[in-house]
Amino acid sequence: MDQKGYRRGSFQSATSDEDMLEIAGASMDFSMADDDPPLDREMGGFSLYNGGGMNGTSTMMDFLEEPLPGVGTYEDFNTIDWVREKSRDRDRHREITNRSKESTWALLHSVSDAFSGWLLMLLIGLLAGSLAGLIDISAHWMTDLKEGVCLAGFWFNHEHCCWKSNTTFTDRDKCPEWKSWSQLILGHGEGAFAYILNYLMYVIWALMFSLLAVLLVKGFAPYACGSGIPEIKTILSGFIIRGYLGKWTLVIKTITLVLAVSSGLSLGKEGPLVHVACCCGNILCHLFTKYRKNEAKRREVLSAAAAAGVSVAFGAPIGGVLFSLEEVSYYFPLKTLWRSFFAALVAAFTLRSINPFGNSRLVLFYVEFHMPWHLLELVPFILLGIFGGLWGAFFIRSNIAWCRRRKTTRLGKYPVLEVFVVTAITAILAFPNEYTRMSTSELISELFNDCGILDSSQLCEYVNDFNSTKGDDLPDRAAGPGVYTAMWQLALALIMKVFITIFTFGMKVPSGLFIPSMAVGAIAGRLLGVAVEQLAFYHHDWAIFSGWCSQGADCITPGLYAMVGAAACLGGVTRMTVSLVVIMFELTGGLEYIVPLMAAAMTSKWVADAIGREGIYDAHIRLNGYPFLEAKEEFSHKTRAMDVMRPRKNDPPLTVITQDSMTVEDVETIVTTTTYSGYPVVVSRASQRLVGFVLRRDLIISIENARKKQDGIVSTSVICFTDYCPPLPPSSPSVLKLRSILDLSPFTVTDETPMEIVVDIFRKLGLRQCLVTHNGKLLGIITKKDVLKHIAQMANQDPNSILFN
């Protein structure tokens, strides 16, 4: 994926991000060329092509025999041709297979080519796992830095600092090696002044981290902001966004992700880790020719990289593969499934080897529950599913409305100020509440936790009756004052998280949505779980409890309710189902709770879908105007291809190129006066019989190279797209043969083809355009954007929103 610059007879790079492959021998820029059909219209903003060039050798050049560098590549903000890319890869593979029989060296080359995909997966897994470990360790340390510093070594976080301390288990967080800022500056940590100083240092550190993050993003890599998943879905569908998966984006996203998470903003690192892993995959693709030069093959690699990203984000390799299959990927063949599994395995193994949390686990909130659930508990689990669906629908509508306001008002011009204000509000509101002051991952870990005898958390301050304790299993107990205090604090934390996340997601810093959504659900689930637990304790003689929850029994696990609530809210926001359930049970290490998770996930999806069909990522794709053709939606309208194709009535005629009667000057005039990405080739203007389709980029590169390298190619030279060119007078200049760049089998439909079939063709074949004919005569063209605009129009939406914005 590379952006090239073509400027008035000279070759120069117009890319602002040099991370992508430089195609040898040429640098072209077509960033202004659009993906619209070739209709005559006024030109706007395109750098004119100057046909002047140099004459070179005197031999006749047929470009079929000598492929030109740059031919077959794509412009920025355009869609790849999946059919052509797959055909080119089959031709390449066929050639390698045939040559492998000729010599030992060719056989070794064939073996290395077959093995290169697995080697690439290994490298992606190693790099993604290493970066995830670095991010986890750095974020944990910098989050604790807001509250204090370790005297034994400033590079230790709070937990690691206290490992060597001789303090008792109950006072393990108050070790002498760890000093709060008030203890360090004032010499003591008690009193109002010490509290105010700690409060002030917490806010200052949060503002410093978030401001540094937004300034780095704004100054060095604007694409490093946000989650990245909507753009990755669009890229995997075949769209090209130069620099989005480049090395600068990778470096800045990795650094700023640590800063954003450490600032205490209501965001997570899981979504951005998918972006980081895909950047790793894209950069490593440049080491292997078959992935470097083929956009479709590269997208197979990116699908596997997305799986590796989720694998290290949640410690869920299988869930990562299913997430890539269900939520992200557009084209996912069986071979990609195996390689995704391998990449996710290597990434998880690498992260486990680094052991960033020091607990031999891949995530901070790994828990294990020991008590089985009862059938009657499905009722509160389904209630949590309903809450998750309502929260998901509310969040999507509110966040999209806020993001649209940001894009259409002056608010969007001040990203640094926006981040400053939201961080300040978040930090000021978060510090007084213990459950919002801690990092969101630690909060989820606390909420998932099943209270044991040694737990000192407020959530576990029950009234203990040690006479009824049997081993590690504690019976349901009456809630103590600490539990009631924690409930009020959690209720306030829930209100804060619900509203502050709406304004945080979409700011110009890396921001994931998985962790904040899980936190909202986990808080709601824990509140409900404690309520059911106390209800069962005080009313164990009720009919609904008498059969399975007798007095002194351990039958309700509030941590399980928190886990089910987290799954419900995450499902309501993202509309994931299968991958969500697998990720959640990989997190907990128990298969016993699949049914509650499935019930909550499906309920949340049904409820959210009843209010609005789009998940958060699809909503952001539509908001940004990305040309993404959703494979899950059905097209049920009775329109025909002639209703969508262009030109329409009162439009200028279709711009075409004839197969053997136009000169170089004629073609250059078409190129300079239109901005279309390709042109149909016909037998003649009179007959309009279709011959093929030629891309604008290939035309410009071929003509420029012919002027430089082929003697006798001038403006009056005839361009011929056939094997046998018509005879010309002896005094005529040389003929330029361009049959090699002509697509002789463009996809065509008749004018009476139902649009539901056309939409299916675009979805399943990944077309960028198809031509419309009637009895073999060319009538018009339908592009992917035309299809998207038509779908939007049929859904009573603004069709002009389907443009890259």
C-alpha positions in Angstrom: 0.0 0.0 0.0 1.8 3.1 -1.1 0.9 6.6 -2.1 2.9 7.8 -5.1 3.3 11.3 -6.6 2.9 12.2 -10.2 3.6 15.8 -11.0 4.0 17.4 -14.5 6.5 15.1 -16.1 8.5 14.4 -13.0 8.5 11.6 -10.5 8.4 12.5 -6.8 7.0 11.1 -3.6 3.9 12.8 -2.3 3.5 10.6 0.7 3.7 12.0 4.1 4.3 8.6 5.8 7.2 6.6 4.3 6.2 3.5 6.2 4.6 1.8 3.2 6.4 0.0 0.4 8.1 2.2 -2.2 7.5 0.7 -5.6 10.8 0.6 -7.4 11.3 2.9 -10.3 8.4 5.2 -10.0 6.6 7.6 -7.6 3.1 8.6 -8.4 0.4 10.6 -6.6 -3.3 10.0 -7.3 -4.7 11.0 -4.0 -7.2 13.3 -5.7 -8.5 10.6 -8.0 -11.8 9.3 -6.9 -13.6 6.0 -7.3 -16.5 7.5 -9.3 -17.6 6.3 -12.7 -16.1 7.9 -15.7 -18.6 10.6 -16.7 -17.6 13.9 -18.4 -17.6 16.6 -15.8 -15.6 19.6 -14.6 -12.2 18.8 -13.1 -11.6 19.9 -9.5 -8.3 20.2 -7.7 -6.3 17.6 -9.7 -2.7 18.3 -10.7 -2.8 18.2 -14.5 -0.9 15.6 -16.3 1.6 16.9 -18.8 2.3 14.6 -21.6 5.8 15.8 -22.3 8.5 13.2 -22.0 11.8 11.9 -23.4 12.5 9.7 -26.3 14.6 6.6 -25.5 15.5 3.4 -27.4 14.2 2.8 -30.9 12.7 -0.6 -30.2 9.0 -1.3 -30.2 7.8 -2.1 -26.7 4.9 -4.4 -25.8 4.1 -3.9 -22.2 2.7 -7.4 -22.1 6.3 -8.7 -22.1 7.9 -6.3 -19.6 5.7 -5.3 -16.7 6.1 -1.7 -15.5 6.8 -0.8 -11.9 3.7 0.8 -10.4 1.2 -0.8 -12.8 -1.5 -2.7 -10.9 -1.2 -0.6 -7.8 -3.9 1.7 -6.3 -4.4 5.3 -5.4 -5.1 6.5 -1.8 -8.7 6.4 -0.6 -9.7 3.8 -3.3 -10.9 0.3 -3.3 -8.8 -2.7 -4.4 -10.0 -5.1 -7.1 -10.2 -8.4 -5.2 -10.9 -10.4 -8.3 -7.8 -9.0 -10.1 -5.6 -9.4 -7.0 -6.6 -13.1 -6.4 -6.1 -13.8 -10.1 -2.6 -12.3 -10.0 -1.7 -14.4 -7.0 -2.9 -17.6 -8.7 -0.8 -16.7 -11.7 2.2 -16.1 -9.5 1.7 -19.4 -7.6 1.3 -21.3 -10.9 4.5 -19.8 -12.3 6.5 -20.8 -9.1 5.0 -24.3 -9.2 6.0 -24.8 -12.8 9.5 -23.5 -12.3 10.1 -25.7 -9.2 10.4 -28.7 -11.5 13.3 -27.1 -13.5 16.0 -26.8 -10.8 16.9 -27.3 -7.2 17.1 -23.5 -6.6 13.6 -23.0 -8.0 12.3 -25.9 -5.8 13.9 -24.2 -2.7 12.2 -20.9 -3.8 8.9 -22.7 -4.0 9.3 -24.2 -0.5 10.3 -20.8 1.0 7.4 -19.1 -0.7 5.0 -21.7 0.9 6.6 -21.3 4.3 6.8 -17.5 4.2 3.2 -17.1 5.4 3.8 -19.1 8.6 7.1 -17.3 9.2 5.3 -14.0 8.9 2.6 -15.1 11.4 5.4 -16.1 13.8 7.0 -12.6 13.5 3.7 -10.9 14.0 2.9 -12.9 17.1 6.3 -12.2 18.6 6.2 -8.4 17.9 2.5 -8.0 18.9 3.1 -9.9 22.2 6.2 -8.0 23.0 4.6 -4.6 22.4 1.5 -5.7 24.5 3.8 -6.7 27.4 5.6 -3.3 27.1 2.3 -1.4 27.1 0.9 -3.4 30.1 4.0 -2.9 32.2 4.4 0.8 31.3 0.7 1.6 31.8 0.6 -0.2 35.2 3.6 1.8 36.4 2.4 5.2 35.1 -1.1 4.7 36.6 0.4 4.2 40.0 2.8 7.1 39.5 -0.2 9.5 39.9 -0.6 8.4 43.5 3.0 8.0 44.6 6.5 6.6 44.0 8.6 3.6 45.1 11.7 4.5 47.1 13.3 1.2 46.4 13.2 2.0 42.7 11.1 4.5 40.9 10.5 2.1 38.1 8.5 -0.3 40.4 4.7 0.1 40.4 2.9 -0.1 43.8 2.4 -3.9 43.7 5.9 -4.8 42.7 7.3 -2.3 45.2 5.6 -4.0 48.1 6.6 -7.6 47.1 9.7 -7.6 49.2 8.1 -5.8 52.2 7.6 -7.6 55.5 4.1 -6.1 56.0 1.2 -8.4 56.9 -1.2 -9.5 54.2 -4.0 -7.1 55.4 -1.5 -4.1 55.2 0.2 -5.2 51.9 -0.8 -1.9 50.2 0.8 0.2 53.0 4.4 -1.0 52.8 7.1 1.5 53.9 8.9 1.4 50.5 5.9 3.0 48.7 5.3 6.7 49.5 2.3 8.8 48.4 3.1 12.3 47.2 2.0 13.9 50.4 4.3 11.5 52.4 7.1 12.4 50.1 6.6 16.2 50.1 5.1 16.8 53.6 6.5 13.9 55.5 3.1 12.5 56.5 0.0 11.2 54.7 -2.8 12.1 57.1 -4.9 15.2 57.3 -6.8 17.5 55.0 -3.7 19.2 53.5 -2.2 15.8 52.6 -5.4 14.8 50.9 -5.6 18.0 48.9 -1.9 17.6 47.9 -2.5 14.0 46.7 -5.7 15.1 44.9 -3.7 17.9 43.2 -0.8 15.6 42.1 -3.3 13.1 40.8 -5.0 15.7 38.6 -1.7 17.2 37.4 -0.2 13.8 36.4 -3.5 12.9 34.6 -3.4 16.2 32.7 0.3 15.8 31.8 -0.2 12.3 30.4 -3.3 13.2 28.4 -1.8 16.4 27.0 1.4 14.7 26.0 -0.7 12.0 24.3 -2.8 14.4 22.2 0.1 16.5 21.2 2.1 13.5 20.0 -0.9 12.3 18.0 -1.6 15.7 16.5 2.0 16.4 15.7 3.3 13.1 14.4 0.6 10.6 13.6 -3.1 11.8 13.4 -4.1 8.3 12.5 -3.0 7.0 15.9 -6.2 8.4 17.6 -9.3 6.5 18.5 -9.9 2.8 18.6 -8.8 1.9 15.0 -11.2 -1.0 14.6 -13.7 0.9 12.3 -10.8 1.8 10.0 -9.3 -1.7 10.1 -12.7 -3.1 9.2 -12.8 -0.7 6.2 -9.2 -1.5 5.2 -9.9 -5.3 5.4 -13.0 -4.8 3.1 -10.5 -3.5 0.4 -10.3 0.2 1.1 -6.9 1.9 1.1 -5.9 4.5 3.7 -2.2 5.4 3.3 -0.2 5.6 6.4 -2.9 4.2 8.7 -0.9 1.0 9.4 2.5 2.6 9.0 5.6 2.7 11.3 5.0 6.2 12.6 1.4 5.3 13.5 2.7 2.2 15.3 5.3 4.1 17.3 3.1 7.0 18.3 0.1 4.7 19.0 2.2 2.5 21.3 3.5 5.5 23.3 0.3 7.5 23.4 -1.8 4.4 24.3 0.3 4.0 27.5 -0.2 7.8 28.2 -3.9 7.8 27.6 -4.6 4.7 29.7 -2.4 6.1 32.5 -4.2 9.4 32.5 -7.3 7.7 34.0 -9.6 8.6 31.1 -12.5 6.3 30.7 -10.9 4.2 27.9 -9.2 0.9 27.4 -6.2 -0.4 25.5 -7.8 -3.5 24.0 -9.2 -1.9 20.9 -6.1 0.0 20.1 -4.0 -3.1 20.6 -5.8 -4.6 17.5 -4.6 -1.5 15.6 -1.1 -1.9 17.0 -1.0 -5.6 15.9 -2.3 -4.8 12.4 0.4 -2.1 12.1 3.0 -4.9 13.0 1.4 -7.1 10.3 1.5 -4.5 7.6 5.1 -3.4 8.3 6.3 -7.0 8.4 4.5 -7.8 5.1 7.2 -5.7 3.4 9.7 -8.5 4.1 7.9 -10.9 1.8 7.3 -10.2 -1.8 4.1 -12.0 -2.2 2.5 -10.0 0.5 4.2 -6.7 -0.4 2.9 -6.7 -3.9 -0.6 -8.1 -3.4 -3.2 -6.2 -1.6 -5.6 -9.1 -1.2 -2.9 -11.3 0.4 -1.9 -8.5 2.7 -5.5 -8.3 4.0 -5.3 -12.0 4.9 -2.3 -11.2 7.0 -4.1 -8.2 8.6 -7.0 -10.5 9.6 -4.6 -12.8 11.4 -2.9 -9.8 13.0 -6.2 -8.6 14.3 -6.7 -12.0 16.0 -3.2 -11.7 17.6 -4.2 -8.2 18.9 -7.3 -9.5 20.7 -5.3 -12.5 21.9 -2.8 -10.3 23.8 -5.5 -7.8 24.8 -7.6 -10.3 26.7 -5.3 -13.3 26.9 -7.9 -15.1 24.7 -6.2 -16.7 21.6 -9.4 -18.6 20.5 -11.6 -15.5 21.2 -9.1 -13.5 19.1 -9.6 -15.7 16.1 -13.3 -15.7 16.5 -13.3 -11.9 16.9 -11.4 -11.5 13.7 -13.8 -13.8 11.9 -17.1 -12.4 13.4 -16.4 -8.7 13.8 -13.4 -7.5 11.7 -12.7 -9.5 8.6 -14.4 -9.2 5.2 -12.6 -12.1 3.5 -11.6 -15.0 5.8 -10.7 -18.2 4.0 -9.9 -21.4 5.9 -6.1 -20.9 5.4 -6.4 -17.5 7.2 -8.2 -19.2 10.0 -5.3 -21.6 10.7 -2.7 -18.8 10.4 -4.8 -16.5 12.7 -4.8 -19.3 15.2 -1.1 -19.7 15.0 -0.4 -15.9 15.2 -2.8 -15.6 18.3 -1.0 -18.6 19.9 2.5 -17.1 19.4 1.3 -13.7 20.6 -0.3 -15.2 23.8 2.8 -17.3 24.4 5.1 -14.2 24.1 3.0 -12.2 26.5 2.9 -15.1 28.9 6.7 -15.3 28.8 7.0 -11.5 29.6 4.5 -12.0 32.5 3.6 -8.3 32.7 1.4 -8.6 35.8 3.6 -11.0 37.7 0.8 -13.4 38.3 1.5 -15.9 35.5 -1.7 -14.7 33.8 -2.2 -12.8 30.5 -4.7 -10.3 31.9 -5.1 -8.4 35.1 -8.6 -9.5 35.8 -8.3 -13.3 35.5 -10.6 -15.0 38.0 -11.9 -18.5 38.9 -15.3 -19.2 40.4 -15.9 -22.4 42.3 -19.6 -22.5 42.9 -22.1 -23.6 40.1 -24.9 -21.4 39.1 -28.6 -22.3 39.5 -31.2 -22.4 36.8 -33.3 -19.7 38.5 -30.3 -17.3 38.3 -31.0 -17.1 34.5 -33.6 -14.5 35.4 -31.2 -11.9 36.8 -28.7 -12.8 34.1 -31.3 -12.0 31.4 -32.1 -8.8 33.3 -28.4 -7.9 33.0 -28.6 -8.7 29.2 -31.5 -6.3 28.9 -29.6 -3.6 30.8 -26.6 -4.3 28.5 -28.7 -3.9 25.4 -30.3 -0.6 26.6 -26.9 0.8 27.6 -25.4 -0.2 24.3 -28.1 1.5 22.3 -28.0 4.6 24.5 -24.2 4.8 24.3 -24.1 4.4 20.5 -26.8 7.1 19.8 -25.2 9.5 22.3 -21.6 9.0 21.2 -22.5 9.3 17.5 -24.5 12.5 18.2 -21.5 13.9 20.1 -19.0 12.9 17.5 -21.1 14.4 14.7 -21.3 17.6 16.7 -17.5 17.5 17.0 -17.1 17.1 13.2 -19.6 19.8 12.2 -18.9 22.5 14.8 -15.9 24.5 15.9 -15.3 21.9 18.7 -13.4 19.7 16.3 -10.8 22.5 15.7 -9.6 22.3 19.3 -8.7 18.7 20.0 -6.1 19.6 22.6 -8.5 21.7 24.6 -11.2 19.0 24.4 -8.8 16.4 25.8 -7.7 18.8 28.5 -11.3 19.6 29.6 -12.5 16.0 29.6 -9.3 14.8 31.5 -9.7 17.5 34.1 -13.4 16.6 34.7 -12.6 12.9 34.8 -9.7 13.3 37.2 -11.6 15.7 39.5 -14.6 13.4 39.7 -12.6 10.2 39.9 -10.2 10.9 42.8 -12.7 11.1 45.7 -14.2 7.7 44.8 -12.0 4.7 45.4 -13.5 2.7 42.6 -13.0 5.4 39.9 -9.5 6.4 41.1 -8.1 3.0 40.4 -7.4 1.9 36.8 -10.4 0.4 35.0 -8.7 -3.0 34.7 -8.1 -3.1 38.4 -11.8 -2.1 39.0 -13.0 -4.9 36.8 -10.6 -7.3 38.6 -12.1 -6.2 41.9 -15.6 -6.6 40.7 -15.0 -10.0 39.3 -13.3 -11.2 42.5 -15.0 -13.9 44.5 -14.6 -12.9 48.2 -12.4 -15.1 50.3 -11.4 -15.2 53.9 -8.3 -13.0 53.4 -9.9 -10.4 51.2 -9.6 -6.9 52.7 -11.6 -5.1 50.1 -14.7 -3.1 51.1 -16.7 -5.3 48.8 -15.8 -8.3 51.0 -16.6 -6.7 54.4 -19.3 -9.1 55.4 -20.4 -10.1 58.9 -18.4 -13.3 59.4 -19.6 -16.3 61.3 -16.4 -18.5 61.4 -18.3 -21.4 63.0 -20.0 -22.0 59.7 -16.9 -21.7 57.6 -15.9 -24.9 55.9 -12.4 -24.7 54.3 -12.2 -22.0 51.6 -16.0 -21.9 50.9 -17.7 -19.1 52.7 -21.5 -19.2 53.2 -23.7 -16.3 52.1 -23.3 -13.7 54.8 -25.0 -10.5 55.9 -23.4 -7.4 54.4 -21.4 -5.3 56.7 -21.0 -1.5 56.7 -18.1 -1.7 54.2 -20.3 -3.5 51.6 -23.0 -0.8 51.9 -20.4 1.9 51.5 -19.0 0.2 48.5 -22.5 -0.1 46.9 -23.0 3.6 47.1 -19.6 4.3 45.7 -20.2 1.8 42.9 -23.5 3.4 42.1 -21.8 6.8 41.8 -19.0 5.2 39.7 -21.6 3.7 37.4 -23.3 7.0 36.7 -19.9 8.6 36.1 -18.7 5.9 33.7 -22.0 5.8 31.8 -21.8 9.5 30.9 -18.1 10.3 30.8 -17.4 7.4 28.3 -19.8 9.0 25.8 -17.5 12.1 25.6 -14.2 10.2 25.8 -14.6 7.7 23.0 -13.6 9.5 19.7 -11.2 12.1 21.1 -7.9 12.6 19.5 -6.1 10.1 21.7 -6.0 6.3 21.5 -9.2 5.1 23.1 -10.6 1.6 23.3 -14.2 0.8 24.3 -14.0 -2.8 25.5 -12.8 -2.0 29.0 -15.1 1.0 29.8 -18.1 -1.1 28.5 -17.1 -4.0 30.6 -16.7 -1.8 33.6 -20.2 -0.4 33.3 -21.6 -3.9 33.0 -19.4 -5.3 35.8 -20.6 -2.5 38.2 -24.2 -3.1 37.4 -23.7 -6.9 37.7 -22.0 -6.6 41.1 -24.7 -4.4 42.4 -27.4 -6.8 41.3 -25.3 -9.8 42.5 -25.0 -8.4 46.1 -28.7 -7.5 46.1 -29.6 -11.1 45.1 -27.2 -12.5 47.6 -28.6 -10.4 50.5 -32.2 -11.3 49.3 -31.3 -15.0 49.5 -29.6 -14.6 52.9 -32.5 -12.8 54.6 -35.3 -14.7 52.8 -33.9 -18.1 52.3 -37.3 -19.6 53.2 -38.9 -18.1 50.1 -40.0 -20.6 47.5 -37.6 -19.4 44.9 -34.6 -20.0 47.3 -35.8 -22.9 49.5 -34.8 -25.6 47.0 -31.2 -24.6 46.4 -30.1 -21.8 48.7 -30.6 -22.9 52.3 -29.2 -21.0 55.3 -25.5 -21.3 55.6 -25.0 -22.3 52.0 -22.7 -20.6 49.5 -25.1 -20.3 46.5 -24.8 -16.7 45.1 -21.5 -15.5 43.6 -21.7 -11.7 43.0 -18.5 -11.8 41.0 -20.2 -14.0 38.4 -23.0 -11.4 38.1 -20.3 -8.8 37.4 -18.8 -11.0 34.7 -22.2 -11.6 33.1 -23.0 -7.9 33.2 -19.6 -7.1 31.6 -20.4 -9.4 28.8 -23.9 -8.0 28.3 -22.7 -4.4 28.1 -19.8 -5.2 25.8 -22.2 -7.2 23.6 -24.8 -4.3 23.6 -22.1 -1.9 22.3 -20.3 -4.0 19.8 -23.0 -6.6 18.9 -20.5 -9.5 19.3 -22.0 -12.8 20.3 -19.8 -16.0 19.7 -16.4 -14.3 20.1 -17.6 -12.3 23.1 -18.7 -15.5 25.0 -15.4 -17.3 24.2 -13.4 -14.2 25.2 -15.2 -14.0 28.5 -14.9 -17.7 29.4 -11.2 -17.6 28.5 -10.9 -14.7 30.9 -12.5 -16.7 33.7 -10.9 -20.1 33.0 -14.2 -21.9 33.4 -16.5 -23.5 30.9 -19.2 -23.9 33.5 -20.6 -20.4 32.9 -21.0 -20.4 29.2 -24.8 -20.6 29.4 -25.2 -17.5 31.5 -22.8 -15.6 29.2 -24.7 -16.8 26.1 -28.0 -15.8 27.6 -26.8 -12.4 28.5 -25.0 -11.8 25.2 -27.9 -12.8 23.1 -30.4 -10.9 25.2 -28.3 -7.7 24.9 -27.9 -8.1 21.2 -31.7 -8.6 20.7 -32.6 -5.6 22.8 -29.9 -3.4 21.2 -30.9 -4.5 17.7 -34.5 -3.7 18.4 -33.5 -0.1 19.1 -30.8 0.3 16.4 -29.3 -2.2 14.0 -25.7 -0.8 14.0 -22.9 -1.6 16.5 -20.6 1.1 17.6 -17.9 0.3 14.9 -20.4 0.2 12.1 -21.9 3.5 13.3 -18.5 5.1 13.2 -17.8 3.8 9.8 -21.0 5.4 8.6 -20.3 8.6 10.4 -16.8 8.9 8.8 -18.3 8.1 5.3 -16.0 5.1 4.7 -17.1 3.0 1.7 -17.8 -0.2 3.7 -20.4 -2.6 2.3 -21.8 -4.4 5.3 -22.2 -8.1 4.6 -24.7 -8.7 7.4 -27.4 -6.4 6.0 -30.1 -7.6 3.6 -31.1 -5.6 0.5 -34.8 -6.1 -0.1 -35.8 -3.3 -2.5 -37.0 -4.0 -6.0 -34.7 -1.7 -8.0 -32.7 -2.6 -11.1 -29.2 -1.9 -12.3 -30.4 0.8 -14.7 -31.8 2.7 -11.8 -28.4 3.0 -10.1 -25.9 3.0 -13.0 -24.4 6.2 -14.4 -24.8 8.1 -16.6 -28.4 8.8 -15.8 -30.9 10.9 -17.7 -29.6 14.4 -18.5 -26.0 13.4 -17.5 -23.1 13.8 -19.9 -22.3 10.7 -22.0 -20.1 8.0 -20.7 -16.3 8.7 -21.1 -14.8 5.8 -23.0 -11.6 4.9 -24.8 -11.6 3.2 -28.2 -9.5 0.1 -28.7 -7.4 1.3 -31.7 -8.3 4.7 -32.9 -7.3 7.2 -30.2 -3.9 8.9 -30.0 -1.8 9.5 -27.0 -2.9 13.1 -27.0 -6.6 12.1 -27.0 -6.0 9.8 -24.0 -4.0 12.4 -22.2 -6.8 14.9 -22.7 -9.3 12.4 -21.1 -6.9 11.9 -18.2 -6.3 15.6 -17.5 -10.0 16.6 -17.8 -11.5 13.9 -15.6 -10.6 12.4 -12.2 -12.0 8.9 -12.6 -10.1 5.9 -11.5 -10.7 3.9 -14.8 -12.3 3.9 -18.2 -14.2 1.4 -20.3 -12.6 0.4 -23.6 -14.9 -0.1 -26.6 -14.6 -1.1 -30.2 -15.7 2.3 -31.4 -17.8 5.2 -30.2 -20.5 4.3 -32.7 -20.9 0.7 -31.7 -20.1 1.0 -28.0 -19.3 -2.7 -28.0 -17.4 -3.5 -24.8 -13.8 -4.7 -25.0 -12.4 -4.2 -21.5 -11.6 -1.8 -18.7 -8.4 0.1 -18.1 -7.3 1.8 -14.8 -6.3 5.5 -14.9 -3.2 4.9 -12.9 -2.0 2.1 -15.3 -2.6 4.4 -18.3 -0.5 7.3 -16.9 2.4 5.2 -15.8 2.5 3.3 -19.1 2.3 6.4 -21.3 5.0 8.2 -19.3 7.3 5.1 -19.4 6.7 4.7 -23.1 7.7 8.3 -23.8 10.9 7.8 -21.8 12.0 4.4 -23.1 10.4 3.9 -26.5 11.6 5.9 -29.5 8.9 7.4 -31.7 6.1 7.7 -29.1 4.7 11.2 -29.6 1.3 12.9 -29.0 0.0 11.7 -32.4 1.0 8.0 -31.7 -2.0 5.7 -31.8 -2.8 3.7 -28.7 -3.7 0.1 -29.4 -5.4 -2.2 -26.9 -5.6 -5.2 -29.3 -3.1 -7.9 -30.3 -3.1 -6.8 -34.0 -3.2 -3.1 -34.6 -4.8 -1.7 -37.8 -2.3 -0.8 -40.6 -1.1 2.8 -40.6 0.7 4.9 -43.3 4.5 4.5 -43.3 5.0 8.0 -42.2 2.9 7.5 -39.0 4.7 7.5 -35.6 5.1 4.3 -33.6 2.1 2.6 -32.2 1.8 2.2 -28.4 0.5 -1.2 -27.5 -1.2 -1.3 -24.1 -3.0 -4.6 -24.2 -1.2 -5.8 -21.1 -2.9 -3.2 -18.8 -6.4 -3.9 -20.2 -8.7 -6.0 -18.1 -10.3 -8.2 -20.8 -12.9 -9.7 -18.4 -14.5 -6.8 -16.5 -17.5 -7.9 -14.5 -20.7 -7.0 -16.4 -24.4 -7.1 -15.6 -27.4 -6.3 -17.8 -29.5 -3.3 -17.3 -32.4 -5.4 -16.1 -30.4 -7.2 -13.3 -32.1 -6.8 -9.9 -30.1 -4.6 -7.5 -30.3 -7.3 -4.8 -28.2 -9.5 -7.1 -25.8 -6.6 -7.9 -25.3 -5.9 -4.2 -24.6 -9.5 -3.5 -22.1 -9.6 -6.3 -20.3 -6.5 -4.9 -20.3 -8.1 -1.4 -19.1 -11.5 -2.3 -16.6 -10.7 -5.0 -15.3 -7.5 -3.5 -15.8 -5.6 -6.8 -14.9 -1.9 -7.1 -17.0 -1.4 -10.2 -19.1 -3.4 -12.7 -20.2 -2.3 -16.2 -23.8 -2.4 -17.4 -24.6 -3.6 -20.9 -27.6 -4.3 -23.1 -27.1 -6.9 -25.8 -23.4 -6.4 -25.5 -23.6 -2.7 -25.9 -22.1 -0.6 -23.0 -24.7 1.5 -21.3 -23.1 2.6 -18.0 -21.2 1.8 -14.9 -21.9 1.0 -11.2 -19.2 1.6 -8.6 -19.1 0.5 -5.0 -19.9 4.1 -3.9 -22.9 4.1 -6.2 -24.2 0.9 -4.5 -23.6 2.4 -1.0 -25.3 5.6 -2.0 -28.3 3.7 -3.3 -28.5 1.6 -0.1 -28.4 4.8 1.9 -31.1 6.4 -0.3 -33.3 3.4 0.1 -32.8 3.6 3.9 -33.9 7.3 3.8 -30.3 8.4 4.7 -28.2 11.1 3.1 -26.5 9.4 0.0 -23.8 12.1 -0.1 -22.5 10.9 3.3 -21.0 7.9 1.5 -17.7 9.6 0.7 -14.4 9.4 2.5 -14.4 12.3 4.9 
